[in-house]
Amino acid sequence: MTDGSGLTAAQVRTARALLSVAGVEPAGTLVAEAIQNRAHVFRLSLSDGRSAILKRRDEGQRHGAAEGFGIELATLQYLNGMPAPVAPRLLGVAADAGVMVMEDLGRGPSLADSLLAGPCDRAEADLIAYARALGRVHAWSMSRAADLTRLRAEYAPGAPPGPAWAGAIGRGRDAFLSAVGGLGLVTDGVEDELAGLDAMMAGAGYLGLVRSDPCPDNVRLRGGECRIFDFETSGWGPVVLDAAYLVAPFPSCWCFGALPDEMATAGLAAYRAELAAAGIALGPDWPAALAAAVAGWIVARGPALATVMDEDRRWGTTGMRPRLLAWLRSFGRAAAPAGVLPRLRALAAALHEELSARWGSPDRPEYPAFAGPDAEPMQLPGWWQPEA
């Protein structure tokens, strides 16, 4: 039996008990509301105006969702140790019941809202805040591997320790090589370079908690600060996988657009500054790691490359074709000055030329916040509405 929101009576009782232990005594009415039509995430509103977020283990059809619950639980427990929070504070958990309750970050704007609705100065400031938040998580976590390992063993036993997208790079390799080989492009020596991407990304020990899928809509911005949520796909690995989102840009996100070079540069500088403030210097091998990460995102999309060869499908703000062409350009710009991956770089240039000839010049939409007066308006999905 549910309370009308989708929560069972037992889950409502569990939520009340967890809130009470956390010092948030839910006296009176507690109203649960599903968030964005998700069957496993609810906003709990108390009659005195306070609120919290409940997340339950999703035993339904979403791939890996039950495992993701344990991963996120372990990660939030881990990040509770940060002196200045970047993730939502975990308020309580009933692991056996598959329920956790966390801080409500509110209904404020995300970075996606800023990029898609502007204005330019707000989007610039919010992008910098986003980069700083990633940098703070990475810097804090780099010396705390054992704590995360222990928590994942408790709450997500058997789950791979790395971030989900790291595995996608390996899974996409054969499909990528098959697709480009089918176009008649030379792949000699490329397989060996692809096999070395993981070592390049790890660099000189750039390992920490990787958010893995830090999309612009997976954050909240308040008072100039960025908070990151939804850690179901996170894991321990090369932090450059997250940092590369500023360069590619945003390789796993529906809200894709062209990010001006100066904005990507400013974001990376803010990211590096956070690590430097924690005493972590990104050495001369960092540019190579960044190039390898952007390459990894392209390889991870190997199956998509084969799928969209003849017909593209729209996803969010555009199709996959303009994304792939943008990521190929980004990889070339990152790898050339780093002087790495010469065979893959040559293949990427040839692939970009071949795909451009086949597809023409598919629209690479500019984010409205940064678009010039003559830019074509971005076609925004009808379901999207910016939050105040």
N, C-alpha and C positions, 0 to 999 in steps of 0.2 A: 504494500500500500504506500502511495506517495502523498506528499502534501500539496500537490498541484503544480509544483515547480519541476518535479522529476526526482527529487530526493525522497528516499524512504523515511518513514517515521523513525527508524533506528538511526539513520544518518543525521537527522535533525537533532535527536537526543545526543548523539556523539558530538555534534558541532557545539551544542550548548555546553556540554561538559568541558570540551577543549577550551572554549572561550572563557569559561569560569576559572579554569586552572591558570589561564594566561592573564587573569585579572580584568578581563572584559566581561563583567557579569551581565548576561543577557536577560535582564529583567524585562518582563512584558513580552510583546510580540517580536518574533524573529521571522522576517520575510526572506525567502530564498528566490533568486531570480537567475535563470540560466543566462550566461554571457554569450552574446553573438551566436545564439542557437547551438552552442556546444552542449553536449549531453553530459559533460563531466566537470564543468567549471561553473560555479555559482557565486553570485554576490549575496552575502548575508547582510541584510539591513536590519538594524536594531531600532526599536521605537524611540530611542533617545538621539537618533541621528548618526550614531557610529555605524561602521560597516567593516566587513572582513571578506576575504575570498576563501571559498571552500573548493578544494579539488579532490575528486574521488578517483579511485582506480577504474579505468575504463576497460571493462571486460568485453566490449563489443567488437565491432569489425575493424576498427582502425589498427593498421599494422603496427605492432610493437608498442601499443598504447599502455598495456599493463606493465610492461618492462619500463616504459618511460616514466610511470608514476614513481617507481623506486629510484630511478636515476635522479629525477627532480627532487625527491624527498632528501636523498643523500646530499645533493648539491646545495639545497637551501639550508640544511643543517650546517653544512660546511661554511657557507657564506654568512651565516649568522655571526661568525667570528670576526667579520670585518668591523673595525671601529666606526667607520662611516658607511652606512649601508648603501649598496648599489642595487642589490636584489631585494625583493620583498622580504621582510622579516617573517620567519616561520613562527607562528604562534602556538601551534600544537599539532600533534599527530597521533592517530590511532592506526598504526600500521596494519594490524590484523584486520581491522574493519575497512582498510583501503581508503582512509579519509585523512586529509591534512587541511589545516586552516592557516592562512597566512595574511599578512598585512594587505589591505586594499590600497593600491597606488592611485586609486581615483579614476575619474573619467576624463582627465586632462588630455592634451594633445600628445600625439606621438611624433616621431621624426617624419613618418610618412605624411602626416597632416601638414607639417611644415614644408616639406618638399613639394607636395601636390597642391597646396593652397596658398603658400607664401605667407607674408611678404619675404623679399630676398634677405633682409637683415636678420629676420627671425630664423630663417632656414640656415643661414650661415652660423649663427650662434648655436642653434640646436645641433647641427652637424658636429661642431667642435665639442659640445657637451657629450654627445654620443661617443666620439672618439676618446675623450677623457675617461668616460665610464668604462669602456673596454680596457683601456690602459690600467685603470685602478684595479680591476678584477685580475688582470693578468699579473701585474706587479705583486699584488698581495699573495696570489696563489703559488707563484713560482717556487717558493721555499717551503711549501706546505703539502707536498705530494702525499706523505704518509697519512695525513688526516683524511684526505679524500678517499684514499684507498680503503681505509678502515670503514668509513661510512658506506661506501658502495658495497663492500663485502657484507655489511649488515642489511642494507635495504634493497640492493639490486644484485644479489648473488648470481653469478653466471653471465651477467651482462658484460659485453666487451668493454674494456677500460677506456678506450678512445672515443672521441666524438663521432657521431653517426656519419657525418659527411666525409670523414677520413676514409671510411670503408667504401664510400661511393666512388672515390678516385680509383681504387683498385678494381672495383666491379666494372667501371666504365672503360678500362684500358683496352680490352679486346674489341669492344664495339667501336671505339674511336679509331683504332688502327684499321679495322675492317672497313669502316666508312670512308676514310681518306684513301685507303688502298683501292677501293672500288672506283674512286675518281681518277685513278691512274697517277696519283701523286707519289713521289719517291719517299719511302719511309725508312731507308737504310740507316741504321744507327739510332733511330728514334726510340725504338723499344728499350735500348740500354739507358737512354736518358730518362725515359719515363720511370724505369726501375729505380733510378736514383733520386726521384722527387722527394720521397719521405725523408731521406737523409739530409737533403738540402734544406727542407723546411725546418727540421729540428735544429739545424745550424749549430751554434756553439752553446747548446743547452737552453734554447728558447722554448721551454716546455712549461705548461701551466694549465689552468682550467680553460678549456675552449668552449665558448657558448655554443658554437656550431649552429648556424642559422640566425645570426643577429640581425634580423631584418628591421627596417625602419619602423614597422608597425608593432614590433615586439618590445617597445620601450615606452616610457612615460616621461614627460618633461615638465618640471615644476621649478619655478624660481631659479632658472638657469642651470639646474642639475638634471641629469638623466638617470633614470632607474630602469634596469633591465629585468624582464620577466620571461617565464616559460623556458625552463632549462631541461626539458625532457630529452633532448638530443645531445646534451653536453657531455664532456668527457675530458680526460687528461691527454694532452697532445701538443703539437706545435701551435703556439698562440698566433703565429702569422696567418693561420687559416681564418681567424676573425679579422685581423688587421687588413687582409686582402680585400675585404668587403668595400673598403674605401677606394680601392684601385680598380677592381673588375668592371663596374661596381655591382654590389648586391646580387650575387650570383644565384641565390635560391629564393628570390623574393618576387611576389606579384607586382610590387610597386617599383618597377625598374624604369630608369630614365638616364639620360646623359648627365653625368656629374662633371662640371667644369674642372679642368686640370688644376686650377688654383685652389679649388675647394678640396679636392683630394689631397693636394700637397699640404694645405692648412690642417686638414684632419689628421694626416700622418704625423705632422709636427706636434700637434697636441697630444697624440697618442705617445710619441716618443718622450715628450716632456713628462708625462705621468710616470713612465718607467724610470726616467733619469732621476726624478724626485725621490724614487724609492731606492736609488743607488744601482739601478740596472742599466748598463750601457749596451746599446745595440751596436755591435761591432761591424767591421767591414763585410762580414758575411750576411748581414741583414738584407741588403738589396737582392742578393741571390736567393735567399729564403722567400722573399716577397714575390720574385718572379716565378719561383717554383710553385707557390701557392696559387697564383693566377693560372698557371698552366694546369694545376690540379683541378681547378674548377671547370676548365674546358674539357679535360679528359673525363671528368665525372659526368659530363653531359654527352658522352659518346653515344648512348642509346638514343638520345633526342636528336642528335645530328643525323642519324640514319632515318629517323621517323619524319623529320621535316624536310628531307631532301626534295620531295615532290610536292608536299602540301604543308603549309604552316597552319597553326592554330593559335588563336589569341589566348593569352594568359595575362589577366590583369590589365596592365597599361599597354601591352604590345604583344607580338608573337615571339617565338623562340629565335627566328632567323635574325632579327636585329640584335638580339642579345648575344648570339654566337659571334656575329661580326664585331660587335663592340668588345667582347672579351678577347678575341683574337688580336685586335688592335692594342688593347691594354697590355696583353702579354708581350707583344713586340716592344712596346715603349718601356716596359719594366725590365725585360731581359737584355736588351741591347746595351744600355749603360752598365749593367752588371757584368756583361761579358760572359754569360752562361748559356747553356742549352743551345748551342749553335745549330744543331740539326733540327731540333724542334722549332727553333725560331724560323729557320728557312721553310720548314713545312707549314708553319702557321701563316707565313706571308703568302705562300703559294695557295694555301687553302682559302685565305681571305680573298685572293684574286679570283680563284675559281668560283667560289660561292657568290661573289659580287656579280660575276659575269652571268651566272645562272639565274640569280634572283633579282638582278637589278640593284637598286639601292633602297631596300625596305626601310621604312621610317624608323629612325632612332630618336624616339621622343625626348625632348628636353623637359626637365622638371619645370613646371610652371613658375616656381620660385626664381629660377635662374634664366628662364627663356627671354630672348630678345623680342622686340616689338614685331619682328617679321616672322617669328617662329610659328609653325603650325600648332594649333592647340592640341594638347595631349587629350586622347580619348580616355576618359576615366570610367572605370566600371560603374554600372548603375547602382550596385549595392553599396558602394563606398560613400560615406559621409564623414567629413572632418569632425573631430570632437573639439569642443571649446576648451 
